[in-house]
Amino acid sequence: MKRTWKCLLPLSAAAILLCATACGNQSASVGSGGSELTREISIGWSGPQSGGAALYGKNTLDGLQMAIDDINNAGGIKVGNETVKLKLAALDDKYQPNETATNARRLKTENNTTIIFTPHSGGVFALQTFNVQEKFLIAAYTSEPKVTATNNPLTVRIPPRYDTYPKTFSEEMMKRFGKKVALVPGTHQYAKDWTALFKKTWTELGGEIVAENPVDYNKESDFAPAVTKALAGGPDVLFVGGASQPTALVIKAARDQGFHGGFIVMDQAKVEEMEPILKDLKLLEGVIGVNPAYLYPTEGTKKFVDSYKKRFGADKIPTSETAYHYMAMQVFAKAMELAGTTDDASAIRAKINDACKQLSDDNVPLLAKGITENGGFITEPKATTMVDGKYVQIPLPAQQ
Amino acid sequence: MPLGVMEMELFFQQIVNGLVLGSIYSLVALGITLIYGIMQLPNFAHGHLYMLGAYLTLWMMTIYGFRYWTAILVSVAALFLIGMLLERLVFRPLHNAPHINSMIAAVGVMLFLEAVARKLWGSDYRRLDSPYGEVISVFGVTITQQRVIIIVAAIILMIGLNLFLKRTVIGSTIEAMAQNREGAFLVGIDANKVSLLTFGIAAGLAAAAASLAAPINLVYPSMGAMVNLKAFVIIVLGGMGSIPGAVIGGYILGLAESISGTYINSEYKDLVAFVILILILTVKPTGLFAKEAR
């Protein structure tokens, strides 16, 4: 017993020292600007940091962290007569909505966060049950239309809604390959909703669904059995989608079994993330999906891609998650400046439209043109499809 | 093509697919059942040793430029050592503690290994490229070379393990321990040595299974969780601690998944697997090949 205590003493001393130096660094970095007051506020984040979706979570966090660093390095934001620096407070929710709710309560009480980011629809729904009452803004990274359909006054949906995609995707694939589609989507709720919408669109356009075979994209050891069954229906097009990397494996399994048709890829999977898995880009011929974020044609996007490469390596490209989070953080920071407050969620929300207009495409990637009344960023997504080994961009209908 | 032929092709394709799945499941389940047989310890960390094996093979190939088979050998050897190390450092000190302590330690090892993998290799999904990506087509059934290798290698490993246990002295000591602990002590078998060896072999098997299966899937820190769960279902189904049980159970589960996914509904395939489990346990509550009650 005595030995344990002896051990504990130096350990705890070390811990205290570590804490002290960490805090010391922080206060040192917050320079005082003359007579102005400087303080630091936390930006909340709850998302997956462990389990199968950990990479997705990390990508979203990278975007936030980059934006926060850029804002702080530029001197922070001016709120009233104060200079405010930002700090990230991130908690792991393992992709579980109930954990998101617990985390949000913690972030609110421990870090006093007015803005909480969460990158999954389940988490957003959970937070929407109490965010108005507890007065915090949800920065929702999900393309689920229901998130904004509820008219929650303190929710901001960052990416475009997924109902933008099915019509354009379907028309293009019908034209090129034919009217028979087989479905091999994921089994998570998001995929189910997407699939339901897609089925409706496809049949309304006169298409036929020859097989429906959902599989769990995160739990499968081999996708061959699921693909075999889908292909037995003799489809012209396969509908696939889950996380990018397993989606790439589904595409590969279909090609291995001799499928030559097209692929409609749900917006969750990104072409730029499938490429390194597939390596042979010929496998992507006839794929239609969301245009990669890094190809968005603005100066701000170019700058962002460069600084991402500088930070994470020249061979890396930022995903949509990273770029959109960077953009959203910049917009929120601007909105706090305009609103003159860091803790009145409704006032910040009211200034988001102006914030989008005051920022410039030359500095911010994928900048939203404004925000709809029910809280969706107005963005301009495009589709991309590979024709004869080259990516071709296809415009999508504007979002209301 | 007449409909009947297509139906047959679909059926055989799914049998082949099921065999691939079954081979992977069996190899993972074998490791768990070996350890359970000797130490009555459900090694929850086994799936994560599997993950470690895949990463090591990938590492050997990308950093040191080893060939696929050489990389597998190095990875199996490394995991053999890691397995023995785990036994010596984590599980042996708990030998006389209540049983639950070892189980909690196993969960701890699992979390630890995943955290280590995230630290060392990041959360990215990686791909282990084997040189065997070609597609073979026989009578309308298509299969990639890698999948053929999985099926064949699994059989070779199982036969090898069986020969080792039945025909060598060291192997027999493991079997003896599994059959009757006290009896084994009486004839002078060193329990510590056997436990050490068993852990090594189980971890080595995990590395072999992972290195074989990884090219048809992805390598990432939580990749072991899903096979681990399936493997536990298998050893319950086959009888805890039984080696033939793990092998047969693995193939039953693999085939059940691919066949039920085809003829019932893919969304119900896990359900079908568990219904089979329940049916077998209703008829034989101790599993298919349970050892005699002691």
HADDOCK unambig.tbl for C-alpha pairs under 7 A between the chains (distance, minus, plus):
assign (segid A and resid 51 and name CA) (segid B and resid 222 and name CA) 5.61 0.50 0.50
assign (segid A and resid 52 and name CA) (segid B and resid 222 and name CA) 5.98 0.50 0.50
assign (segid A and resid 54 and name CA) (segid B and resid 123 and name CA) 6.18 0.50 0.50
assign (segid A and resid 55 and name CA) (segid B and resid 123 and name CA) 5.07 0.50 0.50
assign (segid A and resid 55 and name CA) (segid B and resid 124 and name CA) 5.73 0.50 0.50
assign (segid A and resid 213 and name CA) (segid B and resid 266 and name CA) 5.62 0.50 0.50
assign (segid A and resid 214 and name CA) (segid B and resid 266 and name CA) 6.25 0.50 0.50
assign (segid A and resid 214 and name CA) (segid B and resid 267 and name CA) 6.17 0.50 0.50
assign (segid A and resid 215 and name CA) (segid B and resid 266 and name CA) 6.52 0.50 0.50
assign (segid A and resid 215 and name CA) (segid B and resid 267 and name CA) 6.60 0.50 0.50
assign (segid A and resid 219 and name CA) (segid B and resid 226 and name CA) 5.56 0.50 0.50
assign (segid A and resid 221 and name CA) (segid B and resid 21 and name CA) 6.99 0.50 0.50
assign (segid A and resid 221 and name CA) (segid B and resid 217 and name CA) 6.61 0.50 0.50
assign (segid A and resid 222 and name CA) (segid B and resid 21 and name CA) 6.85 0.50 0.50
assign (segid A and resid 222 and name CA) (segid B and resid 216 and name CA) 6.67 0.50 0.50
assign (segid A and resid 222 and name CA) (segid B and resid 217 and name CA) 6.55 0.50 0.50
assign (segid A and resid 224 and name CA) (segid B and resid 17 and name CA) 6.44 0.50 0.50
assign (segid A and resid 225 and name CA) (segid B and resid 14 and name CA) 5.97 0.50 0.50
assign (segid A and resid 225 and name CA) (segid B and resid 17 and name CA) 5.66 0.50 0.50
assign (segid A and resid 225 and name CA) (segid B and resid 258 and name CA) 5.47 0.50 0.50
assign (segid A and resid 226 and name CA) (segid B and resid 261 and name CA) 6.95 0.50 0.50
assign (segid A and resid 229 and name CA) (segid B and resid 262 and name CA) 5.64 0.50 0.50
assign (segid A and resid 232 and name CA) (segid B and resid 10 and name CA) 6.79 0.50 0.50
assign (segid A and resid 245 and name CA) (segid B and resid 125 and name CA) 6.84 0.50 0.50
assign (segid A and resid 256 and name CA) (segid B and resid 135 and name CA) 6.27 0.50 0.50
assign (segid A and resid 257 and name CA) (segid B and resid 142 and name CA) 5.77 0.50 0.50
assign (segid A and resid 277 and name CA) (segid B and resid 127 and name CA) 6.15 0.50 0.50
